[in-house]
Amino acid sequence: MKIVILGAGQVGSSVAENLASEANDITVVDVNAERLKKLQDRLDLRTVTGNAAHPAILEQAGARDADMILAVTQSDETNMVACKLAATMFNIPTKIARIRSADYLSHPEIFAPENFAVDHSICPEQILCDYIVKLLEFPESLQVLEFADGKVSLVAVRAFHGGPLVGHELQYLRQHMPQIETRVAAVFRQDSPIVPEGKTVIEAGDEVFFIAATGNIRGVMRELRRMDKPVKRVMIGGGGNIGRRLAKAIENKYEVKIIEFNKAGAERLAAELNHTLVLAGDVTDEELLEAENVAEMDVYCAVTNDDETNIMSSLLAKRRGARKVITLINRSSYVNLVQAGEIDIAISPAQATIGTLLAHVRRGDCAVVHALRRGAAEALELIAHGDPKSSRVVGRRVEEIDLPKGATIGAIVRRRERPGAPKGAGGINGPDYEVIFAHHDTIIEPDDHVIVFVVNKRMVPKVEKLFQVDVGFL
C-alpha cells in the first residue's frame, strides 16, 4: 500500500515505524528537515520537506498514486486542508486526519465529502483519555481494551505471589469458574511470550492477557489477582489537553485534583471544570504534593508534555504514598525502562493511538486493532467473509485454520437472527449478538467478528491473508 504521512511528530513517526516494517511504500512530509533526516536514517521510507497543505508538496510526496493519506500534523487546519486537497486534486481513496479541537469534533458535518472530505478523524488526546478512564475503572489491570463495540474486553494483569491462579494450570480456571467463559490469550514471562495451553502453569510476575465478555471481567480478575479497592481519589499532574479532558471525564465519578504549572491555564481550568479542585503549581514540588495529601490518592496520573517531569513527579507521588501511579511517556525507550518498577503503568501516547490508525491500513476487513506490550504484539478484530470455497476460515473448525504459531483465536462475536427481523438490524452492539469463546471444534461462520491475538506483530500479514476473500468472490 502506498501511504503519505503528513507530520513527523510522535504520532507520525510511530505510524511510519509500524507501517514501514510491513512492506508498505511510505512517504513522510514535515517542515522540519532535521526530524525527517533522523527518521530516514532509521527507516526505509521517502521524506519530503515542506508544508503539508501545499499542493506542490503533496504532488512531490506522490499523492497522485497514493492509496491513503494520514494527516497527523500538530495543526487541525493543516490536516483538514490537506485532506480536502487529497480528495479534489489527487483523488486519494482514504483520508485520515488528526483533529485535536473538541469544537471541530462536535460538528462532524465539517468532515463530509462536500466540505473537508475527511473519511476518518482521530483525536489522540481523547483516545488517551478513554484509555486512562478504563484503567481507573479496573485498577488491578495493566491494559484494558475493547472489541465489538464493547461486548468483549481484553485485559492484561500481573500475577502476584499468593494469587489465586499462581502455581495452578490454566485448565484450573475453567474448573474453578464453570459459570464464566473466558480465554487466556497469551502469557508473557520475563518479556518472552508463552502460548497458553491447558497445562500451562502461571507463575508470579507473569503478564497474563485474558479475554472475556465485558460484563464478566471483574469475576475473571478475581481469579488472577487480589482485587484492589475501588478508586475514589485521583490527582492529575498537568492541565494541558489530556489533563483537561481527563478531569472533565472523571470529575463526576471521583474526587479529583489537578495541578497546572501555568497560572493563566489554571484559571481557565477552574472556570471550565465543575467539581475538580484546580491547583497552580509545579508537579515536581514535593511540598505541594505533601500539602495536597498525595499519600491519600488512589491514583496519581502524570500527563504533562514533558517525559522527565512526568517520571519525576510520579516517583515523588509514589514514594509519598500514592497507591498507584500512571505516567505518560513519549519516548519508547523510557517506557521500557520504567514499566514495572516504582511506576505502576507507563503509557506511550503513540502506542495507545496507533491501533486506531492501523485498523484502516490492515488488509482484509479489520474492524479494530490494538497494539500490545509497547507495540510488540497485536490484537485484531477481523470480520470473516465469503464461503468455504472463497475463504480460508469460513466453514472451517478453528483447529483446521492454518494460523501461524503464536496466533490465537480468542473469541467470536456472532449475530443470531430473530425470526422476522430484517437482516443486519441492531448493529454489532444490538441485543442479537452473542460472544462465543473459541474451542478447537468451533466453526467460523460468515460475518463473524473474530478476535485474534498475535504475540509477534511479524505474524500479522499471515493472519490478514487468511481472512482475505479470494478474487472472484462477490
FISE-201676 format. One record per residue (C-alpha): residue in one letter; y, z, x. Coordinates in steps of 0.001 Angstrom, whole numbers, plus 500000, padded with zeros to 6 digits. Layout:
BEGIN
AYZX...
END
This chain:
BEGIN
M500000500000500000K503477499140501291I505810502113500769V509507502550501607I510567506194502055L514293506898501845G515203510102503679A513561511624506758G514209515283505959Q511495517886505368V510149516202502236G510408512627503536S508829513482506908S505957515362505274V505260512480502870A505409509967505719E502952512030507774N500481512267504885L500701508609503905A500750507127507426S497425508822508149E495853506956505214A496392503389506450N499486502712504327D502281500443505559I505212502904505790T508915502296506463V511319505255506625V515093504892506154D517646507526507220V521198507688508535N520095509949511400A518700507756514204E517548510718516301R515494512120513417L513865508711512897K513026508409516608K511181511750516557L509248510598513502Q508344507252515062D507170508954518259R504607510942516224L503522508462513554D502545504814513194L505407503562510995R508622501495510965T512088503019510781V515463501650509694T518756503429510392G521340503195507614N522460504207504150A519541504124501707A521798502994498846H522932499790500601P521138496566499547A521155495183503101I519396498296504433L516751498127501673E516238494434502489Q515810495303506165A513275498002505218G511089495412503499A511935496151499869R511198492517498872D507442493031499009A507186496855498710D504793498411496207M506659501712495944I509960503328496862L510237507086497395A513905508085497338V513934511642498732T517308511925500485Q519415515070500028S521729513189497613D520698512724493970E523225509936493569T521933508025496603N518377508344495296M519279507085491818V521340504138493090A518502503173495455C516023503163492547K518374501005490468L518702498504493327A514932498572493843A514477497595490188T517209494994489738M517303493312493164F513803493780494564N511567494295491523I509636497165493160P506913498294490698T507070502085491263K510273504018491896I510267507787492508A513433509820493056R514076513349494251I516526514931491796R517902518406492502S520607518723489840A519498520501486676D522245518597484830Y520607515239485599L517121516562484838S518227517843481429H519226514276480434P516075512173481003E517683509120479379I519618508703482657F516356507614484317A515449504977481676P514817501369482860E518128500168481428N520004502903483351F518900504080486809A515303502837486427V513635505938487903D509934505863486973H509228509426488121S511645512180489101I510640515164491220C512550518368491923P511094520198494959E513115523322494181Q511657523526490665I508130522854491951L508527525721494441C509937527989491762D506970527305489458Y504610527872492396I506077531313493163V506102532301489474K502319531702489393L501851533888492479L503783536685490753E501579536319487687F498417536621489836P499487538906492724E495957539013494197S495928535268494834L496936533166497825Q497369529999495749V497250529187492022L497090525521490960E496688523953487535F494834520875486304A494501519091482965D497858520341481674G496976523948482419K493474524014480925V491834524578484312S493075526578487311L492048526588490952V492720529931492641A492389530996496272V491728534665497095R490826536508500287A487656538587500055F488062542123501428H485788544885502747G484139546662499838G484965543888497364P482519543281494507L481247539945495865V481310540666499616G477802540731501047H476325539013497981E475116535459497443L477246533210495214Q474484532982492634Y475102536720492063L478419535784490464R476688533806487706Q474202536618487047H476920539269487043M479217537299484710P476971535448482262Q479783535131479710I482296533420482035E481728529963483537T483216529408486970R482521527465490127V483293528325493754A484685525032495025A484921525936498722V484862528788501180F486879528858504410R485725531258507111Q487939531600510188D489611528292509231S486272526427509049P485029525063505700I481676526112504264V480151524013501484P479239526626498842E475634526901497693G473822529465495601K472567531305498695T475972531326500470V476921534941501268I480597535890501021E481983537848503981A485107539982504237G488082537828505239D486705534659503635E489206532495501780V487433531664498518F488577528820496229F487211529099492718I487831527030489625A487731528330486060A489257527850482640T492781529279482929G492070531971480347N489160533289482435I490951533517485780R491533537276485703G487909538016484821V486645536000487774M489181537502490173R487902540986489378E484555539927490833L486087538703494073R488541541463494864R490188544602493585M492887543778491061D496409544653492179K498838546498489943P500888544103487789V504187543056489318K507216544856487838R509934544786490522V510924541723492572M513559541353495282I514701537837496235G516257537185499624G518572534175499348G520572532922496381G520503529179497041N518903526533494837I515430528092494977G516534531727494735R518783530993491764R516067529071489904L513504531780490626A515754534602489439K516566532718486253A512860532028485604I511676535636486016E514599537905485132N513412538413481536K509933539462482681Y510559541563485806E513217543862487275V514969541503489702K517404541981492579I518770539073494588I520640539197497909E523061536391498766F524995536272502066N527937534207500779K530256536370498673A531530533465496546G527945532364495978A527011535896494933E529845535923492405R528633532624490914L525107534014490655A526363537166488926A528152535042486341E525124532795485768L522316535390485638N521948537825482753H519562540590483820T519482540264487622L521280542649489985V523168540441492469L523985541873495914A526307540321498508G524865540940501965D522576539937504819V518844539824504029T518103540959507611D520301544057507208E517783546902507407E520215549449505985L520913547243502958L517197546786502276E516626550534502501A519635551315500317E518333548934497651N514876550579497706V512880547699499132A509981550177499511E509681550276495714M509426546500495373D506128544988494270V507107541627495771Y509796540549498216C510482536769498247A512437535342501207V513788531940500163T516891531266502304N517346527908504059D516591529418507479D512979529974508626E513804532667511169T515890534608508648N513066534429506104I510467535624508615M512616538483509938S513661539737506512S510051539553505265L508795541579508239L511534544161507673A510728544372503959K507003544750504644R507474547444507266R509852549300504970G507222549471502241A507365546324500066R503858545881498615K503722542112499104V505976539564500804I506206535834500090T508028533793502717L509395530251502515I508902528451505851N509744524804506511R508148524389509947S504405523915509540S503728525474512971Y505431528670511789V503357528724508597N500100528685510565L501450531343512919V502456533969510354Q499968533370507495A497528536293507027G499489538535509416E502051541032508126I503392538272505885D501081538005502879I501861534431501791A503780531788503744I504804528789501637S505611525381503080P508042523604500690A506839520191501860Q503169521035501253A503919522535497836T505752519333496860I503522516711498458G500862516784495727T503321515592493088L504085512517495184L500504511866496280A499345511616492652H501391508385492365V500066506962495631R496372507678495283R494162504730494353G492224504883491105D493576506778488105C494690510045489701A496428512483487341V497027515403489723V496818516033493470H497200519452495081A497415519969498845L495438522995500019R495382525034503222R498616523562504574G497526520011503755A494104520092505463A492224519950502146E492965518489498704A492008518966495090L492256515894492851E492088515330489106L490641511828488717I490076510036485414A486768508197485078H486990504681483586G484565501863482886D480868501889482070P477657502277484114K477916498618485229S481529498662486416S481862502272487595R480128504228490354V480493507517488423V480418506822484666G476972507294483112R475635508987486235R474495512537486834V476545514493489383E473557514538491759E473438510703491643I477089510238492658D477480509325496334L480097511956497166P480928512355500879K479703515599502471G482271518319501830A483464516885498490T482556518903495389I482944518158491676G484104521485490285A484890520863486634I485274518181483980V487731518153481096R486286516108478230R487564515114474814R485476515968471774E486387513665468885R486862515235465460P485459513287462534G488272511217461035A490745511965463836P492465508945465438K491132508197468920G493204509880471607A495057512178469196G496140515544470504G496683514716474179I494906516322477116N496264519722476110G495167519335472497P492528521502470839D489801518849471064Y489307519108474826E486695521294476482V486163522427480053I482702521656481477F481569523130484798A479581520512486622H475900521109487348H473597518692489187D472475517093485900T475918516834484224I476610513201483236I480136511777483681E481470510044480565P484329507503480199D487815509113480196D486545512397481655H489104514197483811V487035515076486884I488333517750489266V487158517135492826F487650519489495770V487741517858499220V487585520183502234N488885517490504614K491537515031503465R489965512255505568M487307512065502833V489878511300500114P489748507455500405K485961507539499870V486364509732496790E489093507461495415K486904504404495907L484117505998493877F486461506314490895Q487857502780491088V486574500332488497D485064497104489825V487200493968489470G486497492267486175F486322495390484054L488948495356481286
END
